[in-house]
Amino acid sequence: MIRVDQIWLAVEPMDMRAGPDTALARVVKDFGAAHPHHAYVFANKRANRMKILVHDGLGVWLAARRLNQGRFVWPRAGQIRIELTDEQLKALVIGLPWHRIGDGGIIDVI
């Protein structure tokens, strides 16, 4: 089991042809460094493909996911990166509106 303490979502799209070295370079560019036990999530322009780079403390893992239909719910330009919870990542990976889970789902105005 790979331990992940924090999950970061990169808003800007990444070329899905990127391998582990290119993805790691992108993490260092966007996040300053690849921290142990952190996961970094990227999508392509059309938001139908996703890659997750995880630094396990010894090396890096790169996983890919592709949707055959539809798109991942991905934020538009603005922030460079967003921190996700485990529940938000699970929703994102299956294509659900992850931004409504947790504090994003709070109703505070009537």
Phi, psi and omega per residue, in radians:
M1 nan 2.295 3.126
I2 -1.585 2.175 3.136
R3 -1.418 2.259 3.084
V4 -2.232 2.049 -3.136
D5 -1.623 -0.602 3.123
Q6 -2.398 2.567 -3.126
I7 -2.164 2.237 -3.120
W8 -2.090 2.356 3.132
L9 -1.866 2.161 3.069
A10 -1.562 2.215 -3.058
V11 -1.348 -0.710 -3.108
E12 -1.229 2.438 -3.114
P13 -1.163 2.711 3.103
M14 -2.197 2.532 3.071
D15 -1.164 2.139 -3.074
M16 -1.302 -0.054 3.010
R17 -1.363 -0.144 -3.102
A18 -1.083 2.344 3.054
G19 -1.654 -2.980 -3.091
P20 -1.031 -0.705 -3.113
D21 -1.194 -0.749 3.114
T22 -1.169 -0.723 3.108
A23 -1.122 -0.695 3.107
L24 -1.124 -0.721 3.093
A25 -1.082 -0.671 3.111
R26 -1.159 -0.680 3.089
V27 -1.074 -0.815 -3.140
V28 -1.094 -0.701 3.129
K29 -1.142 -0.836 -3.035
D30 -1.433 -0.585 -3.014
F31 -1.976 -0.060 3.104
G32 1.591 -0.584 3.132
A33 -2.978 2.783 3.026
A34 -1.709 1.908 -3.089
H35 -1.535 2.517 3.096
P36 -1.039 2.429 3.100
H37 1.157 0.506 3.020
H38 -2.027 2.571 3.073
A39 -2.013 2.492 -3.114
Y40 -2.191 2.154 -2.996
V41 -1.922 2.280 -3.134
F42 -2.266 2.686 3.036
A43 -2.307 2.871 3.039
N44 -1.469 3.125 -3.100
K45 -1.033 -0.712 -3.106
R46 -1.423 -0.115 3.120
A47 1.029 0.584 3.033
N48 -1.926 -0.012 3.067
R49 -2.318 2.563 -3.088
M50 -2.436 2.543 2.992
K51 -2.261 2.484 3.109
I52 -2.187 2.129 3.077
L53 -1.803 2.230 -3.136
V54 -2.123 2.259 3.031
H55 -1.700 1.986 -3.055
D56 -1.600 0.108 -3.127
G57 1.774 -0.373 3.125
L58 -2.042 -0.590 -3.103
G59 -2.829 -2.866 -3.131
V60 -2.127 2.614 3.040
W61 -2.035 2.461 3.086
L62 -2.229 2.060 -3.140
A63 -1.989 2.607 3.139
A64 -2.190 2.593 3.082
R65 -2.452 2.434 3.111
R66 -2.288 2.357 3.028
L67 -1.614 2.309 3.093
N68 -1.333 -0.489 3.081
Q69 -2.396 2.579 3.087
G70 1.369 -2.914 -3.089
R71 -2.452 2.787 2.987
F72 -1.312 2.600 3.065
V73 -1.371 1.890 -3.038
W74 -2.136 2.405 3.125
P75 -1.207 2.688 3.090
R76 -1.501 3.132 -3.133
A77 -0.948 2.760 -3.102
G78 2.514 -1.593 3.085
Q79 -1.343 2.631 3.094
I80 -1.422 -0.642 -3.092
R81 -2.585 2.707 -3.110
I82 -2.379 2.398 3.074
E83 -1.535 2.341 -3.141
L84 -1.961 2.696 2.988
T85 -1.579 2.957 3.085
D86 -1.031 -0.749 -3.123
E87 -1.123 -0.700 3.118
Q88 -1.134 -0.706 3.106
L89 -1.107 -0.751 3.118
K90 -1.039 -0.743 3.112
A91 -1.162 -0.753 -3.136
L92 -1.042 -0.789 -3.080
V93 -1.082 -0.552 3.130
I94 -1.691 0.071 3.025
G95 1.603 0.242 3.130
L96 -1.522 2.832 3.125
P97 -1.265 1.462 -3.053
W98 -1.050 -0.516 -3.080
H99 -1.223 -0.145 3.100
R100 -1.685 -0.014 -3.132
I101 -1.652 2.433 -3.132
G102 1.443 -2.401 -3.099
D103 -1.097 -0.455 3.133
G104 -1.178 -0.312 -3.137
G105 -1.658 0.038 -3.114
I106 -1.272 2.308 3.032
I107 -1.793 2.050 -3.107
D108 -2.178 0.086 3.101
V109 -2.299 2.323 3.127
I110 -1.977 nan nan
